[in-house]
Amino acid sequence: MSQRPATPEEALLRHWGYDSFKPLQRESLAAALAGKDSLVVLPTGGGKSLCYQLPAAMGKGLVLVVSPLIALMDDQVAAAREAGLAADSLHSNLGAEAKREAYRRLASGKTELLYVSPERLLAGDLLQDAAERLVLAAVDEAHCVSHWGHEFRPEYRRIAEVLERFPKAARMALTATATPAVQEDICAQLALRSPLRLIGHPDRPNLVYRAGPRRDQAGQVLAVVRNHPGSGGIVYAQTRKDVERLAAGLQKAGVSCAPYHAGLPAEERRRAQDDFVNERLDVVVATIAFGMGIDRSNVRFVVHANTPRSVEHYQQESGRAGRDGDPAECVLLFAASDLAVHRSLSRLDEGLTPERQRAIEKQLREIGRYAVAPVCRHRLLVEHFGAPYAGADCGACDVCLGETKSLPAEDARLTAKKVLSAAWRAGGRFGTTYVAHLLLGRADERMTRNGHDALAVFGLLKEQGEPAVRSWIDQLIVQGFLEVAEGEYPLLRITDAGKALCKDQGAVRLGVPAAVAPRAKKKKKSKALARDTGSGLMPDEELFERLRALRRALAAKRGVPPYVVFHDSTLAELSALKPASLDAMRGIKGIGESKLERYGAAVLAVIAGKEPT
C-alpha cells in the first residue's frame, strides 16, 4: 500500500472519491483520532461506515467493528477492500480456510479493519495478538443493546466486558435509529466514557411515505410493485404463509420475485438474497421478524403488507429504500389486527419482563398512531426520535400530497360517536367485521336474529363505504376509544375513554384514507433520467444502461455485489459528464484511486463506445 493519507480530506478523496464529508462524519472521526468515545446516530444513507473506516484508511491502527449482521459482513469487507483497505471478517459462517487466513493476517499486523459478530467477540481470545494496535472499537447497530429499542440482543449487553480489556482504544457506538431513551441505554450498557453525542437529523427527505388501511393485501402490494417496473423492492409480511402467498401472486403477475423467510431451506434463502443483492432479482418478499441484512443501495420501494412491531422497526426496514439518496417509496398497509398478533406473540416469550411488556405496548401504540393519524408522516417519524421538524408540508407523504385528508374536528367527533355507539350497542360480543357491517347496513341471518338490524345505528354510515368505516374503527382502536379483547375470538369493545367521548369528553382525530398505491406511471422512467447528478447535465440514458451492464460484469468477475463496484449515482454522473481520461474520472464522486486503477480503463472504453478490455 502506498503512503497513507495525512489528512481526513485526503483519505476521503483517495479511498472513496468524495471531496466533502456528510454531516457529523468529520466530528466522529476527530473523536476517534483523539481517543474519545462517541455515540453516532445517523439515518440510513448518512455514511456511518466511513466514521469508523477513516481511521483505518489513515493508517492509525486496527479498527474493530462489532456487527450482528453476519449476512452483510462479507459484503462490507468486499466494499472496504474495493476502497483499498486491508479488511477481514470473523464469524460463524466463515469457512475454515478463510478463517485461518483471516487469523494469519490479523496476527501479522496486516489487517486494518476487522468485522466480528458479538458472539465471536465474546469468545475472549480474538485480539490477544493485536491489542496494542487497536485504536477504535466500533459497535454497529448499537440499538440492539437496549431493552427499549427494537431487535434487542442479550449478547450486546456483554460487549462492554470485552472492551474493558482495551482501555486505550476509543469506543464508537453507531445506529440509524435511537430515541432519546435508547441513546441513554446505549451509553450506559456499552460503558461509553463521557461520550461525544453526535445525533444526526433522522429525516429521509428522499423517501415518499404512504400509509393506509389494508383492504386487498395482494392487490395493493401488486399495485405498488407495478408503479416501479424493473426496480428493486422489498415486501415485508407478518407470517411465512403470507410471504409464500404474496410471492406466488407476484410471480404469477410476471414480477421477478422470490420469498425469503426462516422456514425455507438455507440454500434457497441464500440464493434469493444473493440474486437480489446482485440485481438478478427485482423483488424479495420477507417476514418482518426475519432480518435480511440487505445493503443494496438502489432499492426503489419498500412495502409493509403488515404493520411492523414498532416505529423503530419501520424506520429501519423502510430505510432500506433509497440508500443512494435518490427518490424511493415506502408504503404501509395497516390493520389493527396486526397489533393484536404482535401483542400475542410477545407474550409467548418466557423471559418477558413487565418492563419489556410495557415497552412493547408503548411501541404498538406508537406505530398504530403513525399508520392512521392524518398528520405528516415525515413529521411523525422525526418527532418520534426526539428531533424537531421544520416546515408544515413535507410534500412527500400521503397526507401532505392530499391523498389522505383529515376530517374537520366536529365531523370527526360526530363520526367517532356513531362508530362508538355501534360498538356499544353490539354489547362487546362481536368482532370488527360485524360492527362494520352494522354501520354499513349489511344484515345477515345472525344480525337479524340478534335484532341489530332494528337498531338506530344500523346503516348509519352506509354512504361512507366499507374502507372508510373499517379505517375509522382502526383509528379509534389506536387512539384508545375502542379495544379488541383478547381471547378465543377478537371482540370489539368500547373503552371508558370511548364512553367519555360519546358524552363529548375528550378529543379525537380521524382521517379519510385514500388508496395507498397511486396509479401506475404511464411510461417507465429511466433510473438515470430520474436523478440529479449535481453537474447541471442530464445523464445519458443509453450510456447509463451500458454502464450498468459493465458494472454487473465487473461485479460478477470479482464476486461482489454491483453496488460495491459503483453506486447508481456514480454511473449517472459518468453518463452525464462522459469523461475521456482517467484524470477526468478523478473528479467524479464514488471513484477513489483503488477503483480508478481497477476499473477506469473499462469504464472509459464503454463511454467511448468500445468493448471493455
ABEGO torsion letter per residue (X at the ends): XBBBBABAAAAAAAAAGBABBBBGAAAAAAAAAAGBBBBBBBBBGAGAAAAAAAAAAAGAEBBBBBBABAAAAAAAAAAAAAAGBBBBBBBAABBAAAAAAAAAAAAAGABABBBBBAAAAAAGAAAAAAAAABABBBBBGAAAABAABBGBBAAAAAAAAAAAABAABBBBBBBABBBAAAAAAAAAAAGBBGBBBBBBBABBAABBBBBBBBABAAAAAAAAAAABBGBBBBBBBABAAAAAAAAAAAAAAGBBBBBBBAABBAAAAAAAAAAAAAGABABBBBBAABBAGBABAABABBBBABBBABAAAAAAAAAABGAAGBBBBBBBBBBAAAAAAAAAAAAABAABBAAAAAAAAAAAAAAAAAAABBBBAAAAAAAAAGBBBBEABAGABAAAAGABBBBBAAAAAAAAAAAAAAAAAAGGABBAAAAAAAAAGBBBAAAAAAGAAABAABGAAAAAEAAAAAAAAAAAAAAGABBBBBEABBBBBBBAAAAAAAAGBEBBBBBBBBBABBBBBABBBBAAAABBAGAGBBBBAAAAAAAAAAAAAAAAAAGBBAAAABBAAAAAAAAAAGBABAAAAAABBGBBAAAAAAAAAAAAAAAAGBBBX
